[in-house]
Amino acid sequence: MSGAKGGGGKGGARGDLVTDITASLVVFLVALPLCIGVAVASGVPAELGIISGVIGGLVVGAVKGSTLQVSGPAAGLAALVAETVAEVGVAMLGVIVLFAGILQIVLGLVRLGRMFQAISVAVVQGMLAGIGVPLMFSQAYPMADAKAPGTPIENMAGIPGLLAGVLTDPQAMIATLLGVATVVLSFVWKKVPGPAGKIPAALVAVGIGMVVAALPGVDVKTLQVGNLLDSVRVPGAGQFAGLADGTIITAILTFTVIASAESLFTAAAVDRMHSGPRTRYNTELIAQGAGNTVAGLLGALPITAVVARSSANVQAGAKTRLSRTLHGLWLLAFALLLPQVLALIPISVLAGVLVHSGWKLFGPAEFPKMWRQDRGEFAVMTLTMLVIVATALLEGVLFGLAAGIVLAALRMSQTVVRQHVEQDTAKVVMAGNATFLRLPKVIDALEAAAASGKPRIRLDLTGVTHLDHACRNQVEEFTAQQRGLGLRVELLMPGEAKPAGSTTPASEAPATAPLPRRPVPTTQEETAEPSLWPTRQEETAEPSPWPTADAEWFYLDTRPLPEEQSRSPLVG
């Protein structure tokens, strides 16, 4: 008992403090090469990646949105940032990130943080895969100290030429081997036994790369690092004037949606890794917005929550927000005090780190898993990925969302249509949700009933739970058309208390009209179907011999009744 008390007192708090400081150092070692690598992959100076990493720790990490989630520049946005920078320039990046951050804050304040959780998992996984595939192919070129051609399709098509060039250039071969070694280390390093296996694989690869790059005769490209403070680009009046450009507005909306979704999806994933306090989604969205607002004011890269750094934080045993906040402080101190060390890091090693990140985003194991679980969702996931690769991130995500909505609508529109012929009657029975998506199926059934050549048609829609306007119009038009041809059409519509098509209001019925009597079957076919005539009162303890307003049997016939049955308004 005393031990339990001690664990929850000063000793426990001191232990948590030590653990959090240790975890922050681990996160710092993981974040350093990733921040630099993402900046290089985004086509901006490496210092901007470090600035965003510092903001992700000191600004986002200090807010009570999530306890253990770590934020910073993300590989998932590298392709989008590179495309944006190529189109509008680095100077406009700050304005885009600034207003994306402001929009995130607004979304959090109006409590729309959980809205992003309503997005289909298939769309999310397709989005991640669509980010990962172009990232891998684009970073294959820096791995060989070459420049990527441009679009994802061009990058894929240029791989054979890249390999041919590597085989004829010894220095490119060395750079490629360093990149490949980095990728291999990233996959196998966790299996190394003992304390060495706990060292981040990216850090080990960077150390090996720095040693190889320093060897005589080795001339691979290394990181070009300038002064951290000189890299700050505060947006000016000229950049804010660019907000009148539709391209800039589109970029702001794209960054807002993608960064918010990635951060909140990561939060859900990180919450599953630990048993501590859960993420406050709206507060975390405000925190991400605050981080991006500051990053935009400094002209740095956009910030999102990132899985690699967050999982490293959890695995290192972090307990509080202190670990994710301190890692930003270590990044700042390293960049200010030891910038010359960064200049020794080979570009190909950082590219290898990002190729591994792209593979994890791609998640090839998720495709067969999704195929086994749900083939419709598999199609949405695959199409989302392909459209992103072929076009751009925003277009792919919008396409995926549309595909997911269509899939959900199709599944909600489960209409059962049964048709058969009994003696002189062609019957069509419908149940479920009849929407315009199932209209072709409904039309086929109606046309088959009309083509049967029978003098009577019975349309039973009482089992339909939802009948939309398109299907209702089709059924009513078919009924009117067939009655005009002289056929007897019995139409039972869902939720109606009187025969469909009746135009005589109850208030206008003759006061002396006789009470309706239970219809007497006149044909053998009707005698064989007592189920057509049940009422809800028959299920009570004292059944009534008369149908009530909520009776479930009725149909309308336009032909005159025989004289002996003319007293009843119902057809027997």
Disulfide bonds with the S-S distance in Angstrom:
none
